[in-house]
Amino acid sequence: MDDLKAKYLGDIAEAADEAALETIRVAAVGKKGEVALKMRELGKMTPEERQVAGPALNALKDEINAALAAKKAALSDAALDERLRTEWLDVTLPGRPSRAGSLHPISQVTEEVTAIFAEMGFAVAEGPRIDTDWYNFDALNIPGHHPARAEMDTFYMAREDGDNRPPHVLRTHTSPVQIRSMEAHGAPLRVICPGGVYRADYDQTHTPMFHQVEGLAIDKDISMANLKWVLEEFVKSYFEVDDVELRFRASHFPFTEPSAEVDIRCSWEGGTLKVGEGDDWLEILGSGMVHPKVLQAGGIDPEQWQGFAFGMGIDRIAMLKYGIPDLRAFFDSDLRWLRHYGFAALDVPTLRGGLSR
């Protein structure tokens, strides 16, 4: 036993890695190892011999196992030291630049528009993007033969045979939210309705989905003069100019009477839009006094109340302000484009602190 002890303790001390150590363990104290074979020989011994050999073999086995455990711990410590040495990191080095996300221009411009109209007392109203054709067309005085109701312009939801419910559409404007706001709150009322809308069109300046913001103000003494002031204040604040000239051109919208399209004076020197100067005019929105039938559809008496409404494309005014040439890029999810035109997450627009960076 002294020879076995010296042999295996020496092998354990010289083991270079855990694989060699495992080979030694199997040879020494494994099921077919030398110590196990010695244990089997106890049955051939006399009781007196077993009393001497048995404790000695157990002591040898325990000593070899203890040496194996100590060597394994030493090898693990050495491997850890080597790893720490090779994977050393200088914590005094500057950190990597953070990869913060950015706000999409549509989100930023929506916040800018909301901040401007909030200063003028307008609340934000929201509604479903899938609505009945009554809210989307009928309640807005859009007749059944109007081209906007054709399937080539409007996305209609599929209907099962025997379904007698009113047809549903992907809303073509946010005007249905105006009807729902009138039904819910009555008059007087001042709201803006931002959100996504859908139309069957796709080119450089049109996409099947885009974003609008519409405004509605109802009271007893509201006139076109109030509408003109609100739009002038909005344009000055949004484009961050001191003065602006608006031009109202007579038009026709089923939901307003009288109706007007609104242009702003501008110039395009060097391909850059400058608002409030120059000899050019740029159409930015449609507006007018709310049609009496629309007030009736919203549950408001047109004999006592009147109001104005306006609507504009958020995508369009974002393109104008930030020089974005193609509307389709808004929906491409191109990270390079987002990093270029995006906004910092904490860049919250306020009239006092500045709308844009």
DRENKETI-436500 format. One line per 4 residues: number of its first residue (from 0); their letters; for each residue y, z, x of N, C-alpha, C. Coordinates in steps of 0.2 Angstrom, whole numbers. Each point is the difference from the previous one (the first is absolute). Last residue first. Example, Ala and Ser with C-alpha at 12.3 -4.5 7.8 and 13.67 -1.06 7.14 Angstrom:
1 = SA = -11 35 64 6 1 4 5 3 -4 | -28 0 2 6 0 -4 6 0 4 $
END
This chain:
356 = RSLG = 354 -165 -174 1 3 7 6 -4 3 | 1 4 -27 -4 -4 5 1 3 7 | 12 10 -18 -6 -3 -3 -5 -3 5 | 19 21 3 -2 -7 1 -6 -3 -3 $
352 = GRLT = 11 22 -3 -3 0 7 -1 -8 2 | 9 6 -21 4 4 5 -3 -2 7 | -11 -9 -19 6 -3 0 5 4 6 | -27 -2 2 5 4 -4 6 -3 1 $
348 = PVDL = -28 -4 7 7 -2 -1 4 4 -4 | -20 5 19 1 1 -8 7 -3 -1 | -18 0 20 6 -3 -1 2 0 -8 | -20 8 11 5 5 -2 7 -3 0 $
344 = AAFG = -20 -13 6 -2 4 -6 6 5 -3 | 6 -23 13 -3 6 2 -1 4 -7 | 0 -27 -1 4 6 1 -3 6 2 | -5 -29 2 -1 6 -3 5 6 2 $
340 = YHRL = -3 -24 8 5 1 -6 -1 7 -3 | -13 -6 20 7 -3 1 5 2 -6 | -23 7 0 3 3 5 7 -2 1 | -14 -11 -15 2 6 -3 4 4 5 $
336 = WRLD = -9 -21 6 6 -1 -4 2 7 -3 | -19 0 13 6 -2 4 6 -1 -4 | -21 4 -10 3 6 3 6 -1 4 | -9 -13 -22 0 -1 7 4 6 3 $
332 = SDFF = -6 -5 -24 -2 5 3 -1 -1 8 | 9 -14 -20 -5 -2 5 -3 6 4 | 18 -2 -17 -7 2 -3 -5 -2 5 | 24 -4 3 0 7 -3 -7 2 -1 $
328 = ARLD = 5 -23 7 -1 5 5 0 7 -2 | 6 -18 -14 -7 1 0 -2 5 6 | 23 -8 -4 -2 5 -5 -8 2 1 | 18 -10 19 -6 -2 -4 -2 6 -5 $
324 = PIGY = 18 2 17 1 -7 -3 -6 -2 -5 | 16 22 7 -7 -1 0 -1 -7 -3 | 20 16 5 -1 -7 3 -7 -2 1 | 12 20 -11 -4 1 6 -2 -7 4 $
320 = KLMA = 12 1 -22 3 5 4 -3 1 7 | -9 -16 -16 7 -1 1 3 5 5 | -22 3 -8 1 -6 5 7 -1 2 | -4 16 -16 -2 3 6 0 -6 5 $
316 = IRDI = 5 -5 -22 6 4 3 -2 3 7 | -17 -11 -13 5 -5 2 6 4 3 | -19 12 -8 -2 -4 6 6 -4 2 | 3 12 -19 0 4 5 -1 -3 7 $
312 = GMGF = 10 -11 -23 -6 1 4 1 4 6 | 13 3 -25 0 -4 7 -6 1 3 | 15 5 -25 -6 0 4 1 -5 6 | 14 14 -23 0 -4 6 -7 0 3 $
308 = AFGQ = 16 8 -24 -7 0 4 1 -5 6 | 15 16 -20 0 -6 4 -7 1 4 | 10 9 -26 -2 1 7 0 -6 4 | 5 15 -26 0 -7 4 -1 2 7 $
304 = WQEP = -1 12 -27 0 0 7 0 -7 3 | 2 5 -24 3 6 3 0 0 8 | -10 -17 -14 6 1 -3 4 6 3 | -22 -6 6 5 -4 3 6 0 -3 $
300 = DIGG = -21 18 2 4 -4 -5 6 -4 3 | -26 7 10 7 2 0 5 -4 -4 | -25 -2 6 2 6 -4 7 2 0 | -11 -19 12 -1 6 3 2 6 -4 $
296 = AQLV = 2 -22 -8 -7 1 2 -1 7 3 | 22 -6 -6 -4 2 -6 -8 1 2 | 15 -8 17 2 7 -2 -5 2 -6 | -1 -22 6 -3 4 5 1 7 -1 $
292 = KPHV = 11 -16 -14 -7 1 -2 -4 4 6 | 24 -4 3 -2 5 -5 -7 0 -2 | 7 -7 25 0 -3 -6 -2 5 -6 | 13 5 24 -6 1 -3 0 -3 -7 $
288 = MGSG = 16 -8 20 0 5 -5 -7 0 -4 | 1 -9 26 3 -2 -7 0 6 -4 | -10 -13 25 2 6 -4 3 -2 -7 | -14 -8 26 2 -2 -7 2 6 -3 $
284 = LIEL = 1 -7 28 -3 4 -6 2 -3 -6 | 6 -9 22 -5 6 2 -3 3 -6 | 14 -24 11 -3 4 -6 -4 6 2 | 20 -12 14 -7 1 0 -2 4 -6 $
280 = WDDG = 22 -16 13 -2 5 -5 -8 0 0 | 22 -7 18 -7 -1 -3 -1 5 -5 | 19 -1 16 1 -4 -6 -7 -2 -4 | 9 23 17 -2 -7 0 1 -4 -7 $
276 = EGVK = -5 27 2 5 -4 3 -3 -7 0 | -12 19 -9 7 2 -1 5 -4 4 | -25 2 9 2 1 -7 8 2 0 | -17 -15 17 5 5 0 3 1 -7 $
272 = LTGG = -23 -11 15 3 2 -7 6 5 2 | -10 -18 18 0 7 -2 4 1 -6 | -3 -21 12 -6 2 -3 -1 7 -2 | 20 -10 10 -6 1 5 -6 2 -3 $
268 = EWSC = 18 2 -18 1 -2 7 -5 1 5 | 3 1 -25 -6 -1 3 2 -2 7 | 13 14 -22 0 -5 5 -7 0 4 | 11 9 -26 -3 1 7 1 -5 4 $
264 = RIDV = 3 12 -27 4 -4 5 -3 1 7 | -14 3 -23 4 3 4 3 -4 5 | -11 -1 -27 0 -3 7 5 5 4 | -15 0 -25 5 3 5 0 -3 7 $
260 = EASP = -6 -6 -28 -3 0 6 6 2 5 | -2 5 -27 3 -3 5 -4 1 7 | 2 2 -30 -4 1 6 4 -3 6 | 6 12 -27 0 -6 5 -4 2 6 $
256 = ETFP = -13 7 -11 5 -4 -3 7 4 0 | -29 1 9 7 2 0 5 -5 -3 | -25 -2 1 1 7 -1 7 3 1 | -8 -23 4 -1 2 -7 1 7 -2 $
252 = FHSA = 14 -15 18 -6 3 0 -2 3 -7 | 19 -18 13 -4 2 -6 -6 4 2 | 27 -5 11 -7 -3 0 -4 2 -7 | 26 0 16 -4 0 -7 -7 -3 1 $
248 = RFRL = 13 12 21 -1 -7 -4 -4 1 -6 | 15 15 19 -4 1 -6 0 -7 -3 | 6 11 25 1 -5 -4 -5 0 -6 | 11 17 21 -5 -2 -5 2 -5 -4 $
244 = EVDD = 7 12 25 3 -3 -6 -6 -3 -4 | 6 21 18 -4 -5 -2 3 -3 -6 | 4 20 22 2 -4 -6 -4 -6 -1 | -5 16 17 5 4 -4 3 -4 -6 $
240 = VEFY = -26 1 10 6 -3 1 6 3 -4 | -26 2 2 4 4 4 6 -4 2 | -19 -5 -15 2 -4 6 4 3 5 | -5 12 -20 -7 -3 3 1 -4 6 $
236 = SKVF = 19 9 -12 -4 5 3 -6 -2 3 | 14 -15 -12 4 3 6 -5 5 3 | -8 -9 -20 0 -5 6 3 3 6 | 0 13 -20 -6 0 3 0 -5 6 $
232 = EELV = 19 3 -12 -1 5 4 -7 0 3 | 6 -17 -15 4 0 6 -1 6 5 | -11 -1 -21 -3 -5 4 4 -1 7 | 8 15 -17 -6 2 2 -3 -5 5 $
228 = WKLN = 19 -6 -12 2 5 5 -7 3 4 | -2 -16 -18 3 -3 6 2 5 6 | -8 7 -22 -5 -3 4 2 -3 7 | 15 9 -15 -4 6 3 -5 -4 4 $
224 = AMSI = 13 -14 -13 4 3 6 -4 5 3 | -9 -10 -19 -1 -4 6 4 3 6 | -4 19 -18 2 -7 -1 -2 -4 6 | -3 25 -16 -2 -4 6 2 -7 -1 $
220 = DKDI = 1 21 -14 6 -4 2 -1 -4 6 | -17 14 -11 4 -3 -6 5 -4 3 | -23 2 14 5 5 -3 4 -4 -5 | -21 -5 20 2 -1 -7 5 6 -2 $
216 = ALGE = -12 -15 22 4 5 -1 2 0 -8 | -18 -10 21 1 1 -7 5 5 -1 | -13 -16 21 4 5 -2 2 0 -8 | -20 -9 20 4 -2 -6 4 6 -2 $
212 = VQHF = -15 -11 21 3 6 -2 4 -2 -6 | -23 -11 14 6 -1 -3 3 7 -2 | -20 -15 15 3 6 -2 6 -1 -3 | -24 -15 3 6 2 4 3 6 -3 $
208 = MPTH = -23 -18 0 2 6 -1 7 1 4 | -9 -21 0 -3 2 -6 2 7 -2 | 17 -14 15 -7 3 1 -3 2 -7 | 22 -15 13 -3 3 -6 -7 2 2 $
204 = TQDY = 15 -12 15 5 5 -4 -3 3 -6 | -12 -15 14 4 3 5 4 6 -3 | -20 -7 -16 3 -4 6 4 5 4 | -14 1 -25 -1 2 7 3 -6 5 $
200 = DARY = -5 11 -28 4 -4 4 -1 2 8 | -4 10 -25 -5 -5 3 4 -5 4 | 6 27 -5 1 -7 -3 -4 -5 4 | 6 29 -2 -5 -5 1 2 -6 -3 $
196 = VGGP = 10 26 10 -1 -4 -6 -4 -7 3 | 8 28 8 -3 -6 1 -1 -4 -7 | 20 18 4 -7 0 0 -2 -7 1 | 23 17 -9 -3 -4 6 -8 0 -1 $
192 = CIVR = 22 6 -16 -7 -1 -1 -3 -4 6 | 23 17 -9 -2 -6 4 -8 0 0 | 19 12 -18 -6 0 4 0 -6 5 | 14 15 -20 2 -4 6 -6 1 4 $
188 = LPAG = 9 5 -27 -5 -1 5 3 -3 6 | 5 14 -27 2 -4 6 -5 0 5 | -12 -2 -18 7 -1 3 4 6 0 | -29 -3 1 6 -2 -4 6 -1 3 $
184 = HAEM = -23 6 8 6 4 1 6 -1 -5 | -23 -11 0 -1 7 2 6 4 0 | 1 -24 -5 -5 4 -5 0 7 2 | 12 -13 15 3 0 -6 -4 4 -6 $
180 = SRIQ = -11 -6 20 5 6 2 5 1 -7 | -16 -18 0 -3 7 0 4 5 1 | 9 -21 2 -2 1 -7 -3 7 0 | 5 -8 21 6 2 -4 -2 2 -7 $
176 = VPST = -17 -8 14 2 7 2 6 2 -4 | -7 -23 0 -4 5 -5 2 7 1 | 9 -16 16 4 1 -7 -4 4 -5 | -5 -9 23 -1 7 -1 4 2 -7 $
172 = HTRL = -14 -24 6 6 4 2 0 7 -2 | -18 -14 -4 3 -5 4 7 3 2 | -25 12 -6 7 -1 -1 3 -4 4 | -25 -2 -7 3 3 6 8 -1 -1 $
168 = VHPP = -14 1 -23 2 -5 6 2 5 6 | -14 0 -26 3 3 5 1 -5 6 | -4 -1 -29 -1 -2 7 4 4 5 | -7 11 -24 5 -5 3 -2 -2 7 $
164 = RNDG = -20 6 -16 6 4 3 5 -5 3 | -23 -5 -10 6 -1 -4 6 4 3 | -25 -10 8 5 5 2 6 -2 -4 | -20 -13 0 0 5 -5 5 5 1 $
160 = DERA = -9 -12 21 -1 -3 -7 1 6 -5 | 11 5 23 -6 -1 -2 0 -3 -7 | 19 -3 20 -2 4 -6 -7 -2 -2 | 18 0 24 -6 -3 -4 -2 4 -6 $
156 = MYFT = 25 -1 10 -6 3 1 -5 -3 -4 | 22 -13 10 -3 3 -6 -6 4 2 | 22 -10 14 -7 2 0 -2 4 -6 | 20 -20 3 -1 7 -1 -8 1 1 $
152 = DMEA = 11 -22 2 4 5 3 -2 7 0 | -12 -18 -9 1 -2 6 5 4 4 | -7 4 -23 -5 2 5 2 -3 7 | 20 4 -18 -6 -4 1 -4 2 5 $
148 = RAPH = 21 10 -8 -6 2 -3 -6 -4 1 | 22 -5 7 -2 6 4 -7 2 -2 | 13 -17 -12 -4 -3 6 -3 6 4 | 6 2 -26 3 0 6 -4 -1 6 $
144 = HGPI = -5 2 -25 0 -6 3 3 -1 7 | -1 20 -14 -7 -2 2 0 -6 3 | 22 15 3 -4 -3 -6 -7 -2 3 | 16 21 8 -2 -7 3 -5 -3 -5 $
140 = NLAD = 12 22 -1 3 -6 -4 -2 -6 4 | -8 22 5 6 -2 4 3 -6 -3 | -20 10 -9 6 5 0 6 -2 4 | -19 -14 1 2 0 -7 6 5 -1 $
136 = FNYW = -11 -3 22 3 -6 -3 4 2 -6 | -12 17 13 2 -5 5 4 -6 -2 | -10 17 -15 5 3 5 3 -5 5 | -17 -8 -14 5 2 -4 6 3 4 $
132 = DTDI = -21 -7 9 5 -5 0 6 2 -5 | -13 19 13 -2 -5 -5 6 -5 0 | -7 12 23 3 1 -6 -2 -5 -5 | -3 10 27 -4 -4 -5 3 2 -7 $
128 = RPGE = 9 11 18 0 -7 2 -4 -5 -5 | 13 24 -7 -6 -3 3 1 -7 2 | 20 17 3 -4 -2 -6 -6 -3 3 | 25 16 6 -6 -4 2 -5 -2 -6 $
124 = AVAF = 28 9 9 -6 0 -6 -5 -5 3 | 23 15 10 -6 -5 1 -5 1 -5 | 28 5 -2 -7 3 2 -5 -6 1 | 28 2 3 -5 -4 -3 -7 4 2 $
120 = GMEA = 24 4 6 -2 4 -6 -6 -4 -3 | 13 -5 21 3 -2 -6 -3 3 -7 | -9 4 22 7 2 0 4 -2 -6 | -22 -8 2 0 7 -1 7 3 0 $
116 = FIAT = -4 -22 7 1 1 -8 -1 7 -2 | -3 -5 23 7 -3 -2 1 2 -7 | -21 5 10 5 4 2 7 -2 -3 | -18 -14 -4 -1 6 -4 6 5 2 $
112 = VEET = -3 -20 13 3 -1 -7 0 6 -4 | -10 2 21 7 -1 1 4 -1 -7 | -24 2 1 3 6 1 8 -1 1 | -13 -19 -1 0 3 -7 3 7 1 $
108 = VQSI = -2 -12 19 6 -3 -4 -1 3 -7 | -17 6 16 7 2 2 6 -2 -5 | -23 -7 -4 1 7 -1 7 3 2 | -5 -23 5 0 1 -7 1 7 -2 $
104 = PHLS = -3 -5 23 6 -2 -2 1 1 -8 | -18 15 13 0 -7 -2 8 -1 -2 | -7 19 17 1 -1 -7 1 -7 -1 | -15 11 20 7 -2 -2 0 -1 -7 $
100 = GARS = -15 15 20 0 -6 -5 7 -1 -2 | -7 11 25 2 1 -7 0 -6 -5 | -10 8 24 0 -6 -4 1 1 -7 | 8 12 25 -3 1 -7 0 -7 -3 $
96 = PRGP = -1 2 27 5 0 -6 -4 0 -6 | -9 13 21 0 -6 -2 5 -1 -6 | 4 19 19 -4 -2 -6 0 -7 -2 | 6 10 26 3 -1 -7 -5 -2 -5 $
92 = LTVD = -8 16 20 2 -7 -1 3 -1 -7 | -10 21 9 8 -1 1 2 -7 -1 | -23 7 0 3 2 -7 8 -1 1 | -22 -11 12 6 3 2 5 1 -6 $
88 = LWET = -28 -2 3 6 -2 -3 6 4 2 | -28 -6 7 6 4 1 6 -3 -3 | -25 -6 3 4 -1 -6 6 4 0 | -15 2 18 1 -7 -1 4 -2 -6 $
84 = RLRE = -5 23 5 3 -3 6 2 -7 -1 | -13 11 -17 7 3 0 4 -3 6 | -23 -4 0 3 -4 -6 8 2 0 | -14 11 15 1 -7 2 4 -4 -5 $
80 = DLAA = -6 23 -5 5 -1 5 1 -7 2 | -17 4 -15 6 1 -3 6 0 5 | -22 -1 8 1 -7 -3 7 1 -4 | -8 19 11 2 -5 5 2 -6 -3 $
76 = DSLA = -9 17 -14 7 2 3 2 -6 5 | -22 -2 -8 5 -1 -6 7 1 3 | -17 6 14 0 -7 0 5 -2 -5 | -5 23 1 4 -2 6 1 -8 0 $
72 = AKKA = -14 9 -17 7 2 -1 4 -2 6 | -23 -3 2 3 -5 -5 7 2 -1 | -12 14 14 2 -6 3 3 -5 -5 | -7 21 -8 6 0 4 1 -6 4 $
68 = ALAA = -19 0 -14 6 1 -4 6 1 5 | -21 -1 11 2 -7 -4 6 1 -4 | -8 20 10 2 -5 5 2 -7 -3 | -10 15 -14 6 3 1 4 -4 6 $
64 = NIED = -23 -5 -6 5 -2 -5 7 3 1 | -17 6 16 1 -7 0 5 -2 -5 | -7 22 -1 5 -1 6 1 -7 1 | -15 6 -17 7 2 -2 5 -1 6 $
60 = KLAN = -23 -4 4 2 -5 -5 8 2 -2 | -12 15 14 1 -7 4 3 -5 -5 | -7 21 -9 6 1 4 2 -7 4 | -20 0 -12 6 1 -5 6 1 4 $
56 = LAPG = -20 0 12 2 -7 -2 6 0 -5 | -8 21 8 3 -4 5 2 -7 -2 | -12 15 -15 8 2 1 3 -4 6 | -24 -4 -3 4 -2 -6 8 2 0 $
52 = AVQR = -17 5 17 2 -6 0 5 -2 -5 | -11 22 1 5 -1 6 3 -7 0 | -15 7 -17 5 5 0 5 -1 6 | -20 -13 -1 5 -3 -5 6 5 0 $
48 = EEPT = -19 6 13 4 -6 3 6 -2 -5 | -16 16 -8 4 3 5 5 -5 4 | -16 -7 -17 6 4 -3 4 3 6 | -13 -22 7 -2 6 -3 6 4 -3 $
44 = MKGL = 0 -27 1 1 6 4 -3 6 -3 | 3 -22 -9 -6 0 4 0 6 4 | 18 -6 -15 -6 2 -4 -6 0 4 | 21 -5 10 0 7 -1 -7 1 -4 $
40 = ERMK = 9 -22 6 -5 3 4 -1 7 -1 | 17 -13 -11 -7 -1 -3 -5 3 4 | 22 1 8 -1 5 -5 -7 -2 -4 | 7 -14 18 -2 7 3 -1 5 -6 $
36 = LAVE = 8 -21 -5 -7 -1 2 -2 7 3 | 23 -2 -6 -5 0 -6 -7 0 2 | 15 -2 17 0 7 -2 -4 0 -7 | 4 -21 10 -5 4 4 0 7 -3 $
32 = GKKG = 5 -19 -18 3 2 7 -5 5 3 | 0 -11 -22 -5 -2 5 2 2 7 | 14 5 -19 -6 1 -3 -6 -1 5 | 23 5 12 -2 -4 -6 -7 2 -2 $
28 = VAAV = 12 9 20 -1 4 -6 -1 -4 -6 | 2 -11 22 -1 7 1 -3 4 -6 | 6 -24 0 -6 1 5 -1 8 1 | 18 -7 -14 -6 -2 -3 -6 1 5 $
24 = RITE = 21 5 7 -1 5 -5 -7 -2 -3 | 10 -14 16 -3 6 3 -2 5 -5 | 10 -20 -7 -6 -2 3 -3 7 3 | 22 1 -8 -5 0 -6 -7 -2 3 $
20 = LAAE = 18 0 15 -2 7 -2 -5 0 -6 | 9 -20 8 -5 2 5 -2 8 -2 | 16 -10 -13 -6 -4 -1 -5 2 5 | 22 9 1 -4 3 -6 -6 -4 -1 $
16 = DAAE = 10 0 25 3 -2 -7 -5 3 -5 | -4 3 23 7 -3 1 3 -1 -7 | -18 19 12 1 -5 -5 7 -3 0 | -10 18 14 2 -7 3 1 -5 -5 $
12 = AIDG = -7 23 -6 7 0 4 2 -7 3 | -21 2 -11 6 1 -5 6 0 4 | -20 -1 12 2 -6 -3 6 0 -5 | -8 20 10 3 -4 5 2 -7 -3 $
8 = LYKA = -11 16 -13 6 2 1 4 -4 5 | -23 -5 -3 4 -2 -6 8 3 1 | -16 5 17 0 -7 -1 5 -2 -5 | -5 23 4 4 -3 5 1 -7 -1 $
4 = KLDD = -14 11 -15 6 2 -1 5 -3 6 | -23 -4 1 3 -3 -6 7 1 -1 | -12 12 17 1 -7 2 3 -4 -6 | -6 22 -4 6 0 4 1 -7 3 $
0 = M = -19 4 -13 6 0 -4 6 0 4 $
END
